[in-house]
């Protein structure tokens, strides 16, 4: 958990040992390369500063500060691209935030009643957070606003605070939707075009070591594009809708993605004309161009893998440039969301009967209860900050609890330095407005760089708004640091160390499910009579989506301190091996489709049997155990590369 020892390799410094920070801390403090969304930066500055200006102009600065607090919640939740999704991402959480601040206001100053109320709110917040992204943000705002309402004096009557906070969130939503008439369907079209560009990079990397990283980027891009397009298709059923064309353009890129593994197995890069042609298609998609299909100057294909790429690319060019694709030949079942009532029923069932939901809800309730009980027993001024820290640290879908606690403490310390300078040097009043413009604009800019950076940006904003409400000035700074450290300590002890699953996580179960699905996919891909091509594509998409989730979970586990991080690092090669197995199976199917001999049923059954044996072993053991697979078959079979990948996966040994 502590610093790592690093032996200096310089011969002149032999024997010297220097301390180096642990890898999980370095990775958390390293800024991510995500680009800054400048419109979001401008919206944040306006959304938080304008209410303050109105409050000062009307001699009601408290009301302005509350509206700005609501706007802060909206800025944090404004993470979607498509406008319809942004409505849900901002508006729905605001409703839960209004409920939270109402409950908190009703128990303000009531001591142990506040402890009980916030503990129950934390239980509900934690449980509903497991439903999905919107529910997660809703649960966060429910608890955050309840904590703020129970810790800060709010204007009376009771309905005024929730109304003002909701107005702030709706103001952010209004600013967000101003561009909807001008940019309708632009986010969806941009996502589809981005998928084409990622496929171009994948084909460009075929036969090179960069292929694996590009394949992961394609998977993420496909997931994003399908989520955007299909989510809108649930409310747009027109057969001549522009979304039908977008969906056709997205579906037709799948054969190119499937042909990429076969091209990669050739062992040499593809001609540069191929990725260049795919990039031209991306531009056509983004500009919504139609017209005659351009003449693709592609080299003459020879082998099955080359014919697969050529056929897929020419078919994609036809669909991209066709103004009205056949609406009845557009398959939107590759991930189309279920009806709203079905999703609500599934969500309720997951909340009430899921062990993970109850475990997280109880863990969050325990920590919030302890935080609130502590400040009820010990005289801590403005003690809501302790529970506020616990809430931010214990978000399960935001990363490792341990690393978030450490990064939260570091980010808060940096944010407090900024807040101290503002509170000490800037006079209260109208000067708060330009300062808020700058500080608020930093939130979306820094949030893209990592959790510690986001914390450093949010901390001075919250402190400045708190000072407008309670007029403590510079005296707020040092108590907030101690409150943050106390909250981080409670999260580490009661939310991490007391729960063995946090640091003895069985990280192989989900991977085992993916391996089992891969076995079914192999059988489906080479069945002589069975599922059609669309079913095979759906299975492959589902496996890649599941593997994307597995990869995210493993990357999160890598940020944990030992032993969890070390165990995840040992299992990581197997995650890559399973992805390569699915790639090899897809490549074999593509080669068969373009002239190669189909494998014998016994070969297919043998590979599927080995994969299911691997899945069973992953479920039964918490460590990796080396197994020598005795796979047989002709060396010239299309399944030869697949057998090689299965052998490699089975031969991965546990760490010594």
C-alpha positions as CSV (number, residue, x, y, z in Angstrom):
1,X,0.0,0.0,0.0
2,X,2.9,2.3,0.7
3,X,5.7,3.6,-1.5
4,X,7.5,1.1,-3.7
5,X,11.3,0.6,-3.6
6,X,13.1,1.4,-6.8
7,X,16.7,0.2,-7.2
8,X,18.8,2.7,-9.2
9,X,20.2,0.9,-12.2
10,X,23.0,3.4,-12.8
11,X,26.4,1.5,-12.2
12,X,27.8,4.6,-10.5
13,X,24.9,4.6,-8.0
14,X,24.8,0.8,-7.4
15,X,23.3,0.0,-4.1
16,X,21.3,3.1,-3.8
17,X,17.6,2.7,-3.3
18,X,15.1,5.4,-3.8
19,X,11.4,5.6,-2.8
20,X,8.8,5.8,-5.6
21,X,5.1,6.3,-5.2
22,X,2.9,3.3,-5.8
23,X,1.6,2.7,-9.3
24,X,-2.1,3.1,-8.3
25,X,-1.4,6.6,-7.0
26,X,0.6,7.6,-10.0
27,X,-2.1,6.4,-12.4
28,X,-4.7,8.4,-10.4
29,X,-2.7,11.6,-10.5
30,X,-1.7,11.3,-14.2
31,X,-4.1,13.6,-16.2
32,X,-6.1,11.7,-18.8
33,X,-5.7,12.8,-22.5
34,X,-9.5,13.3,-22.9
35,X,-10.2,16.4,-25.0
36,X,-11.9,19.4,-23.2
37,X,-15.4,20.1,-24.4
38,X,-15.3,23.9,-24.7
39,X,-19.1,24.4,-25.0
40,X,-19.5,22.6,-21.7
41,X,-16.9,24.9,-20.2
42,X,-18.8,28.0,-21.4
43,X,-22.1,26.6,-20.1
44,X,-20.7,25.9,-16.7
45,X,-19.4,29.4,-16.3
46,X,-22.7,31.0,-17.3
47,X,-24.9,28.5,-15.4
48,X,-23.2,29.1,-12.1
49,X,-22.4,32.8,-12.3
50,X,-25.7,34.1,-13.7
51,X,-27.8,33.0,-10.7
52,X,-25.4,34.7,-8.4
53,X,-25.6,37.9,-10.4
54,X,-29.4,37.8,-10.3
55,X,-29.3,37.2,-6.6
56,X,-27.0,40.2,-5.9
57,X,-29.1,42.4,-8.2
58,X,-32.3,41.5,-6.4
59,X,-30.6,41.7,-2.9
60,X,-31.3,37.9,-2.4
61,X,-27.7,36.4,-2.6
62,X,-28.9,33.4,-0.6
63,X,-31.4,32.5,-3.3
64,X,-28.8,33.0,-6.0
65,X,-26.4,30.7,-4.2
66,X,-29.0,27.9,-4.0
67,X,-29.8,28.2,-7.7
68,X,-26.1,28.0,-8.4
69,X,-25.8,24.9,-6.3
70,X,-28.6,23.3,-8.3
71,X,-26.8,24.4,-11.5
72,X,-23.6,22.7,-10.2
73,X,-25.5,19.4,-10.0
74,X,-26.7,19.9,-13.5
75,X,-23.1,20.6,-14.8
76,X,-21.8,17.5,-13.1
77,X,-24.6,15.3,-14.7
78,X,-24.3,16.8,-18.2
79,X,-22.1,14.0,-19.6
80,X,-24.2,12.7,-22.6
81,X,-23.8,13.6,-26.2
82,X,-27.3,13.1,-27.7
83,X,-29.8,15.8,-26.7
84,X,-32.6,13.4,-25.7
85,X,-30.2,11.5,-23.4
86,X,-29.1,14.8,-21.9
87,X,-32.7,15.7,-21.0
88,X,-32.8,12.5,-18.9
89,X,-29.3,12.9,-17.5
90,X,-30.1,16.3,-16.1
91,X,-33.8,16.4,-15.5
92,X,-34.4,13.1,-13.7
93,X,-31.6,13.5,-11.2
94,X,-32.9,17.0,-10.4
95,X,-36.2,15.4,-9.2
96,X,-34.3,13.2,-6.8
97,X,-32.2,16.1,-5.7
98,X,-35.3,18.1,-4.8
99,X,-36.6,15.1,-2.8
100,X,-33.3,14.9,-1.0
101,X,-33.0,18.5,0.0
102,X,-36.6,18.4,1.2
103,X,-35.9,15.5,3.5
104,X,-32.7,17.1,4.8
105,X,-34.4,20.4,5.5
106,X,-37.1,18.7,7.5
107,X,-34.5,17.1,9.9
108,X,-32.1,20.1,10.1
109,X,-30.9,20.5,13.6
110,X,-32.7,17.5,15.0
111,X,-29.6,15.5,16.0
112,X,-30.2,11.8,16.1
113,X,-33.3,12.1,13.9
114,X,-31.1,13.5,11.2
115,X,-28.7,10.6,11.7
116,X,-31.5,8.1,11.2
117,X,-33.0,10.0,8.2
118,X,-29.7,10.3,6.4
119,X,-28.8,6.7,7.0
120,X,-32.1,5.6,5.4
121,X,-31.6,8.0,2.5
122,X,-28.1,6.6,2.0
123,X,-29.5,3.0,1.9
124,X,-32.0,4.0,-0.8
125,X,-29.4,6.0,-2.7
126,X,-26.9,3.2,-2.7
127,X,-29.4,0.6,-3.8
128,X,-30.8,2.6,-6.8
129,X,-27.3,3.5,-7.9
130,X,-27.0,-0.1,-9.3
131,X,-29.7,0.3,-11.9
132,X,-27.8,2.4,-14.5
133,X,-26.0,5.7,-15.2
134,X,-29.0,8.0,-14.8
135,X,-30.1,6.2,-11.6
136,X,-26.5,6.4,-10.3
137,X,-26.5,10.2,-10.7
138,X,-30.0,10.4,-9.2
139,X,-28.9,8.4,-6.2
140,X,-25.9,10.7,-5.8
141,X,-28.0,13.9,-5.9
142,X,-30.6,12.4,-3.6
143,X,-28.0,11.8,-0.9
144,X,-25.9,14.9,-1.5
145,X,-28.8,17.3,-1.3
146,X,-30.2,15.5,1.8
147,X,-26.8,16.0,3.4
148,X,-26.6,19.7,2.5
149,X,-30.2,20.3,3.6
150,X,-29.5,18.6,7.0
151,X,-26.3,20.6,7.4
152,X,-27.0,24.1,6.2
153,X,-29.8,26.4,7.2
154,X,-32.2,26.8,4.3
155,X,-34.8,29.6,3.6
156,X,-38.3,28.9,4.8
157,X,-40.9,27.7,4.0
158,X,-39.7,24.1,3.3
159,X,-40.5,24.1,-0.4
160,X,-38.3,27.1,-1.3
161,X,-34.9,25.3,-1.2
162,X,-35.9,22.4,-3.5
163,X,-37.6,24.8,-5.9
164,X,-34.4,27.0,-6.1
165,X,-32.1,24.0,-6.6
166,X,-34.4,22.6,-9.3
167,X,-34.4,25.9,-11.1
168,X,-30.6,25.8,-11.2
169,X,-30.6,22.3,-12.8
170,X,-33.3,23.4,-15.3
171,X,-31.3,26.4,-16.2
172,X,-28.4,24.1,-17.2
173,X,-30.8,22.0,-19.2
174,X,-32.1,25.1,-21.0
175,X,-28.6,26.2,-21.9
176,X,-27.8,22.7,-23.1
177,X,-30.9,22.5,-25.3
178,X,-30.3,25.8,-27.0
179,X,-28.4,24.1,-29.7
180,X,-30.9,21.3,-30.3
181,X,-32.7,23.0,-33.2
182,X,-29.4,23.6,-35.0
183,X,-27.6,20.3,-34.1
184,X,-30.5,17.9,-34.2
185,X,-29.1,14.4,-34.9
186,X,-25.6,15.8,-35.1
187,X,-24.3,13.8,-32.0
188,X,-25.7,10.6,-33.4
189,X,-24.2,11.2,-36.9
190,X,-20.9,12.2,-35.3
191,X,-20.8,9.0,-33.3
192,X,-21.4,6.8,-36.4
193,X,-18.7,8.8,-38.3
194,X,-16.3,8.3,-35.4
195,X,-17.0,4.5,-35.6
196,X,-16.0,4.5,-39.2
197,X,-12.8,6.4,-38.4
198,X,-11.9,3.9,-35.6
199,X,-12.5,1.1,-38.0
200,X,-10.1,2.8,-40.5
201,X,-7.5,2.9,-37.8
202,X,-8.1,-0.8,-37.0
203,X,-7.6,-1.8,-40.6
204,X,-4.5,0.4,-40.7
205,X,-3.1,-1.4,-37.7
206,X,-3.9,-4.9,-39.1
207,X,-0.7,-7.1,-39.0
208,X,1.0,-4.7,-36.5
209,X,1.3,-4.8,-32.7
210,X,-1.1,-1.8,-32.4
211,X,-4.0,-3.9,-33.5
212,X,-5.2,-5.0,-30.1
213,X,-5.5,-1.4,-28.8
214,X,-7.3,-0.3,-31.9
215,X,-9.8,-3.2,-31.6
216,X,-10.7,-2.0,-28.1
217,X,-11.2,1.5,-29.4
218,X,-13.6,0.1,-32.1
219,X,-15.5,-1.8,-29.5
220,X,-16.0,1.3,-27.4
221,X,-16.9,3.4,-30.4
222,X,-19.5,0.8,-31.5
223,X,-21.0,0.7,-28.0
224,X,-21.3,4.5,-27.9
225,X,-22.8,4.8,-31.4
226,X,-25.4,2.0,-30.9
227,X,-26.4,3.4,-27.5
228,X,-27.0,6.8,-29.0
229,X,-28.8,5.7,-32.2
230,X,-30.9,2.9,-30.7
231,X,-31.9,4.9,-27.6
232,X,-33.4,7.5,-29.9
233,X,-35.0,4.8,-32.1
234,X,-37.1,3.7,-29.1
235,X,-39.1,7.0,-29.6
236,X,-38.8,7.3,-33.4
237,X,-40.5,4.4,-35.2
238,X,-40.7,6.0,-38.7
239,X,-39.6,3.7,-41.5
240,X,-38.3,6.7,-43.4
241,X,-36.7,8.5,-40.5
242,X,-33.1,9.8,-40.9
243,X,-32.3,7.5,-38.0
244,X,-33.1,4.5,-40.2
245,X,-30.3,5.7,-42.5
246,X,-27.9,6.2,-39.6
247,X,-28.7,2.7,-38.3
248,X,-28.1,1.2,-41.7
249,X,-24.8,3.0,-42.0
250,X,-23.8,1.7,-38.5
251,X,-24.9,-1.9,-39.2
252,X,-23.0,-2.0,-42.5
253,X,-19.7,-1.3,-40.7
254,X,-20.0,-4.6,-38.8
255,X,-18.8,-6.8,-41.8
256,X,-15.7,-4.5,-41.9
257,X,-15.1,-5.1,-38.2
258,X,-15.5,-8.8,-38.7
259,X,-13.1,-8.8,-41.6
260,X,-10.4,-7.0,-39.6
261,X,-9.3,-10.1,-37.6
262,X,-8.9,-12.1,-40.8
263,X,-6.8,-9.3,-42.3
264,X,-4.8,-9.1,-39.1
265,X,-3.9,-12.8,-39.2
266,X,-2.2,-12.2,-42.6
267,X,0.7,-10.8,-40.6
268,X,1.3,-7.8,-42.8
269,X,-0.4,-4.4,-43.2
270,X,-3.2,-3.8,-45.6
271,X,-2.8,-1.5,-48.6
272,X,-3.1,2.2,-47.6
273,X,-6.0,2.6,-50.0
274,X,-8.3,0.6,-47.8
275,X,-8.2,2.7,-44.6
276,X,-8.2,5.8,-46.7
277,X,-11.5,4.7,-48.3
278,X,-13.0,4.0,-44.9
279,X,-12.1,7.5,-43.8
280,X,-13.8,8.9,-46.9
281,X,-16.9,7.1,-45.9
282,X,-16.7,8.6,-42.4
283,X,-16.6,12.1,-43.9
284,X,-19.7,11.2,-46.0
285,X,-21.5,10.0,-43.0
286,X,-20.7,13.1,-41.0
287,X,-21.7,15.5,-43.8
288,X,-24.9,13.4,-44.6
289,X,-23.8,13.2,-48.2
290,X,-25.8,11.2,-50.8
291,X,-25.4,10.6,-54.5
292,X,-23.6,8.3,-56.8
293,X,-21.3,5.7,-55.2
294,X,-17.7,6.8,-55.8
295,X,-15.3,4.5,-57.6
296,X,-13.2,2.9,-55.0
297,X,-9.6,2.5,-56.3
298,X,-8.9,-0.6,-54.3
299,X,-6.2,-3.3,-55.1
300,X,-7.4,-6.6,-56.6
301,X,-8.1,-9.0,-53.7
302,X,-6.6,-12.5,-53.7
303,X,-6.9,-14.5,-50.5
304,X,-10.2,-15.0,-48.6
305,X,-9.3,-12.4,-46.0
306,X,-8.6,-9.8,-48.7
307,X,-11.9,-10.6,-50.5
308,X,-13.8,-10.2,-47.2
309,X,-12.4,-6.7,-46.6
310,X,-13.0,-5.7,-50.3
311,X,-16.6,-7.0,-50.3
312,X,-17.4,-5.4,-46.9
313,X,-15.9,-2.0,-47.9
314,X,-17.8,-1.9,-51.3
315,X,-21.1,-2.8,-49.7
316,X,-20.5,-0.1,-47.0
317,X,-19.9,2.5,-49.7
318,X,-23.2,1.7,-51.4
319,X,-25.2,1.9,-48.1
320,X,-23.5,5.1,-47.0
321,X,-24.3,7.0,-50.2
322,X,-27.8,5.7,-50.7
323,X,-30.3,8.3,-49.5
324,X,-33.1,5.8,-48.6
325,X,-31.9,2.4,-47.5
326,X,-34.4,-0.4,-47.5
327,X,-36.2,0.2,-44.1
328,X,-37.3,-3.4,-43.8
329,X,-33.7,-4.6,-44.1
330,X,-32.4,-2.6,-41.2
331,X,-31.8,-4.7,-38.1
332,X,-32.1,-2.6,-35.0
333,X,-32.1,-5.6,-32.6
334,X,-28.3,-5.5,-32.1
335,X,-28.9,-3.6,-28.9
336,X,-32.2,-1.7,-29.1
337,X,-33.4,-0.9,-25.6
338,X,-36.5,-2.7,-24.2
339,X,-39.7,-0.8,-23.6
340,X,-39.7,1.6,-20.7
341,X,-42.1,-0.4,-18.6
342,X,-39.8,-3.5,-19.0
343,X,-36.7,-1.6,-18.0
344,X,-38.5,-0.2,-15.0
345,X,-39.6,-3.7,-13.9
346,X,-36.0,-5.0,-14.4
347,X,-34.6,-2.1,-12.5
348,X,-37.0,-2.6,-9.5
349,X,-36.2,-6.3,-9.5
350,X,-32.4,-5.6,-9.5
351,X,-32.7,-3.2,-6.7
352,X,-34.9,-5.4,-4.4
353,X,-33.3,-8.8,-5.1
354,X,-29.7,-8.1,-6.0
355,X,-27.1,-8.9,-3.3
356,X,-24.7,-6.4,-4.8
357,X,-27.4,-3.7,-4.5
358,X,-28.1,-4.5,-0.8
359,X,-24.3,-4.7,-0.1
360,X,-23.6,-1.3,-1.5
361,X,-26.6,0.3,0.0
362,X,-25.7,-1.1,3.5
363,X,-22.1,-0.1,3.1
364,X,-23.0,3.5,2.2
365,X,-25.7,3.7,4.9
366,X,-23.2,2.5,7.5
367,X,-20.6,5.1,6.5
368,X,-23.1,8.0,6.3
369,X,-24.6,6.9,9.7
370,X,-21.2,6.9,11.3
371,X,-20.3,10.3,9.8
372,X,-23.5,11.9,10.9
373,X,-23.4,10.3,14.3
374,X,-19.8,11.5,14.8
375,X,-20.7,15.1,14.1
376,X,-23.8,14.8,16.3
377,X,-21.5,13.7,19.2
378,X,-18.6,16.0,18.5
379,X,-19.0,19.8,18.0
380,X,-17.9,20.1,14.3
381,X,-18.9,23.4,12.7
382,X,-20.8,23.0,9.4
383,X,-20.3,19.2,9.7
384,X,-22.2,18.3,6.6
385,X,-18.8,18.3,4.8
386,X,-17.9,14.9,6.4
387,X,-20.9,13.1,5.0
388,X,-20.5,14.9,1.7
389,X,-17.0,13.5,1.4
390,X,-18.2,10.0,2.2
391,X,-20.8,10.3,-0.5
392,X,-18.3,11.3,-3.2
393,X,-15.7,8.7,-2.2
394,X,-18.1,5.7,-2.0
395,X,-19.6,5.9,-5.5
396,X,-19.0,2.3,-6.8
397,X,-19.1,3.1,-10.5
398,X,-16.6,6.0,-10.1
399,X,-13.6,3.8,-9.3
400,X,-11.7,2.2,-6.4
401,X,-12.8,3.3,-3.0
402,X,-9.3,3.2,-1.6
403,X,-7.7,5.3,-4.4
404,X,-10.7,7.7,-4.5
405,X,-10.3,8.4,-0.8
406,X,-6.6,9.2,-1.2
407,X,-7.2,11.2,-4.4
408,X,-10.1,13.0,-2.7
409,X,-7.9,14.1,0.1
410,X,-5.2,15.4,-2.3
411,X,-7.7,17.1,-4.6
412,X,-9.4,18.8,-1.6
413,X,-6.1,20.1,-0.3
414,X,-5.3,21.7,-3.7
415,X,-8.9,23.0,-4.0
416,X,-8.7,24.5,-0.5
417,X,-5.5,26.4,-1.5
418,X,-7.5,28.0,-4.3
419,X,-10.5,28.7,-2.1
420,X,-8.2,30.2,0.6
421,X,-6.8,32.7,-1.9
422,X,-10.3,33.6,-3.2
423,X,-11.8,34.0,0.3
424,X,-8.8,36.0,1.6
425,X,-8.3,38.3,-1.3
426,X,-11.6,38.8,-3.1
427,X,-14.2,40.9,-1.3
428,X,-17.7,39.3,-1.0
429,X,-20.4,40.7,-3.3
430,X,-20.3,41.4,-7.0
431,X,-16.7,40.3,-7.3
432,X,-18.0,36.7,-6.6
433,X,-19.6,36.7,-10.1
434,X,-16.5,37.0,-12.3
435,X,-14.6,34.7,-9.9
436,X,-17.5,32.1,-10.2
437,X,-17.3,32.3,-14.0
438,X,-13.7,31.2,-13.9
439,X,-14.0,28.6,-11.2
440,X,-17.1,27.0,-12.6
441,X,-15.6,26.8,-16.1
442,X,-12.7,24.8,-14.6
443,X,-15.1,22.0,-13.5
444,X,-15.8,20.4,-16.9
445,X,-12.3,21.1,-18.1
446,X,-10.7,19.4,-15.0
447,X,-13.3,16.7,-14.7
448,X,-12.1,15.3,-18.1
449,X,-8.6,14.9,-16.6
450,X,-9.4,12.7,-13.6
451,X,-11.1,12.4,-10.2
452,X,-8.4,14.3,-8.3
453,X,-8.6,17.2,-10.8
454,X,-12.4,17.2,-10.6
455,X,-12.3,17.4,-6.8
456,X,-9.7,20.3,-6.9
457,X,-12.1,22.2,-9.3
458,X,-15.4,21.5,-7.4
459,X,-14.0,22.3,-3.9
460,X,-13.5,26.1,-4.2
461,X,-16.9,26.4,-6.0
462,X,-18.8,24.7,-3.2
463,X,-16.9,26.7,-0.5
464,X,-17.6,30.0,-2.3
465,X,-21.3,29.2,-2.5
466,X,-21.3,28.0,1.1
467,X,-19.8,31.3,2.2
468,X,-22.6,33.2,0.5
469,X,-25.0,31.1,2.6
470,X,-23.3,31.3,6.0
471,X,-20.8,34.2,5.7
472,X,-17.9,32.5,7.5
473,X,-15.2,33.7,5.0
474,X,-11.7,32.4,5.4
475,X,-12.6,30.5,8.6
476,X,-14.2,27.9,6.3
477,X,-11.0,26.7,4.8
478,X,-9.2,24.7,7.6
479,X,-12.3,23.0,9.0
480,X,-13.2,21.8,5.5
481,X,-9.8,20.1,5.3
482,X,-10.2,18.3,8.6
483,X,-13.8,17.3,7.6
484,X,-12.5,15.9,4.3
485,X,-9.8,13.9,6.1
486,X,-12.4,12.5,8.6
487,X,-14.7,11.6,5.8
488,X,-11.9,9.8,3.9
489,X,-11.0,8.0,7.0
490,X,-14.5,6.8,7.6
491,X,-14.7,5.6,4.0
492,X,-11.5,3.7,4.2
493,X,-12.3,1.9,7.5
494,X,-16.1,1.4,7.3
495,X,-16.4,1.4,3.6
496,X,-13.3,-0.5,2.5
497,X,-11.4,-2.4,5.2
498,X,-14.5,-3.8,7.0
499,X,-15.7,-5.3,3.7
500,X,-13.5,-8.2,2.6
501,X,-15.0,-8.2,-0.9
502,X,-13.2,-4.8,-1.3
503,X,-9.8,-6.3,-1.0
504,X,-10.4,-10.0,-1.7
505,X,-12.4,-9.5,-4.8
506,X,-13.1,-12.6,-7.0
507,X,-12.4,-11.0,-10.3
508,X,-12.8,-14.1,-12.4
509,X,-16.5,-14.7,-12.3
510,X,-17.5,-12.2,-15.0
511,X,-14.6,-13.2,-17.2
512,X,-15.7,-16.8,-16.8
513,X,-19.1,-15.8,-18.1
514,X,-17.5,-14.2,-21.1
515,X,-15.4,-17.3,-21.8
516,X,-18.6,-19.4,-21.7
517,X,-20.3,-17.1,-24.1
518,X,-17.3,-17.3,-26.4
519,X,-17.8,-21.1,-26.5
520,X,-21.4,-20.6,-27.5
521,X,-20.3,-18.1,-30.2
522,X,-17.8,-20.6,-31.7
523,X,-20.6,-23.2,-31.9
524,X,-23.0,-20.7,-33.4
525,X,-20.5,-19.4,-36.0
526,X,-19.8,-22.8,-37.5
527,X,-23.2,-24.5,-37.0
528,X,-24.2,-26.2,-40.3
529,X,-27.9,-25.3,-39.6
530,X,-28.9,-23.0,-36.9
531,X,-28.9,-19.2,-36.0
532,X,-28.8,-16.8,-39.0
533,X,-26.0,-14.3,-39.6
534,X,-27.9,-11.6,-37.6
535,X,-28.0,-13.8,-34.6
536,X,-24.2,-14.5,-34.9
537,X,-23.5,-10.8,-35.1
538,X,-25.7,-10.1,-32.1
539,X,-23.8,-12.7,-30.1
540,X,-20.4,-11.4,-31.1
541,X,-21.5,-7.8,-30.3
542,X,-22.8,-9.0,-26.9
543,X,-19.5,-10.8,-26.1
544,X,-17.4,-7.7,-27.1
545,X,-19.6,-5.5,-25.0
546,X,-19.3,-7.8,-22.0
547,X,-15.5,-8.0,-22.5
548,X,-15.5,-4.2,-22.6
549,X,-17.2,-4.2,-19.1
550,X,-14.8,-6.8,-17.9
551,X,-11.8,-4.7,-19.1
552,X,-13.2,-1.6,-17.3
553,X,-13.6,-3.6,-14.1
554,X,-10.1,-5.0,-14.3
555,X,-8.7,-1.5,-15.0
556,X,-10.5,-0.3,-11.9
557,X,-9.0,-3.2,-9.9
558,X,-5.5,-2.3,-11.1
559,X,-5.9,1.0,-9.2
560,X,-6.4,-0.9,-6.0
561,X,-3.5,-1.4,-3.5
562,X,-2.1,-4.9,-3.0
563,X,-3.3,-7.6,-3.0
564,X,-6.3,-6.8,-5.3
565,X,-4.2,-4.7,-7.7
566,X,-1.5,-7.4,-8.0
567,X,-4.1,-10.1,-8.5
568,X,-5.8,-8.1,-11.3
569,X,-2.4,-7.6,-12.9
570,X,-1.8,-11.3,-12.9
571,X,-5.2,-12.0,-14.5
572,X,-4.9,-9.2,-17.1
573,X,-3.2,-11.3,-19.8
574,X,-6.2,-13.7,-19.7
575,X,-8.6,-10.8,-20.5
576,X,-6.5,-10.1,-23.6
577,X,-6.4,-13.8,-24.5
578,X,-10.2,-14.1,-24.5
579,X,-10.5,-11.1,-26.7
580,X,-8.1,-12.7,-29.1
581,X,-10.1,-15.9,-29.1
582,X,-13.3,-14.1,-30.2
583,X,-11.2,-12.3,-32.9
584,X,-9.8,-15.6,-34.1
585,X,-13.3,-17.2,-34.3
586,X,-14.6,-14.2,-36.2
587,X,-11.7,-14.4,-38.6
588,X,-12.3,-18.1,-39.3
589,X,-15.9,-17.5,-40.0
590,X,-15.1,-14.7,-42.4
591,X,-12.6,-16.9,-44.3
592,X,-15.2,-19.6,-44.6
593,X,-17.7,-17.1,-46.0
594,X,-15.2,-16.1,-48.7
595,X,-14.0,-19.5,-50.0
596,X,-12.1,-21.3,-47.3
597,X,-13.0,-24.9,-46.4
598,X,-15.4,-25.2,-43.4
599,X,-14.0,-26.9,-40.3
600,X,-15.2,-30.4,-39.3
601,X,-17.9,-30.4,-36.5
602,X,-15.5,-32.4,-34.3
603,X,-13.0,-29.5,-34.4
604,X,-15.6,-27.0,-33.4
605,X,-16.9,-29.2,-30.6
606,X,-13.3,-29.7,-29.3
607,X,-12.6,-25.9,-29.2
608,X,-16.0,-25.2,-27.5
609,X,-15.3,-28.0,-24.9
610,X,-11.9,-26.5,-24.0
611,X,-13.4,-23.0,-23.6
612,X,-16.1,-24.3,-21.3
613,X,-13.5,-26.2,-19.3
614,X,-11.6,-22.9,-19.0
615,X,-14.8,-21.1,-17.8
616,X,-15.5,-23.8,-15.2
617,X,-11.9,-23.5,-13.9
618,X,-12.2,-19.7,-13.6
619,X,-15.3,-20.0,-11.5
620,X,-13.8,-22.7,-9.2
621,X,-10.4,-21.0,-8.5
622,X,-9.4,-17.6,-7.2
623,X,-5.9,-18.0,-8.8
624,X,-4.8,-18.8,-12.4
625,X,-3.7,-22.4,-12.8
626,X,-1.8,-23.6,-15.8
627,X,-3.5,-26.2,-18.0
628,X,-2.0,-27.8,-21.1
629,X,-4.8,-28.1,-23.7
630,X,-4.5,-31.0,-26.1
631,X,-6.2,-29.6,-29.1
632,X,-5.8,-31.5,-32.4
633,X,-6.7,-30.8,-36.0
634,X,-5.2,-30.2,-39.4
635,X,-2.7,-27.3,-39.5
636,X,-4.3,-25.9,-42.7
637,X,-7.8,-25.7,-41.1
638,X,-9.3,-22.2,-40.6
639,X,-9.6,-23.1,-36.9
640,X,-5.8,-23.5,-36.6
641,X,-5.3,-19.9,-35.3
642,X,-8.3,-20.3,-33.0
643,X,-6.8,-23.4,-31.5
644,X,-3.5,-21.6,-31.0
645,X,-5.3,-18.8,-29.1
646,X,-7.2,-21.3,-26.9
647,X,-3.9,-23.1,-26.1
648,X,-2.4,-19.7,-25.1
649,X,-5.3,-18.9,-22.8
650,X,-5.2,-22.3,-21.2
651,X,-1.5,-22.1,-20.6
652,X,-1.5,-18.8,-18.6
653,X,-0.2,-19.8,-15.2
654,X,-0.9,-18.3,-11.7
655,X,1.7,-16.0,-10.3
656,X,4.4,-17.6,-8.1
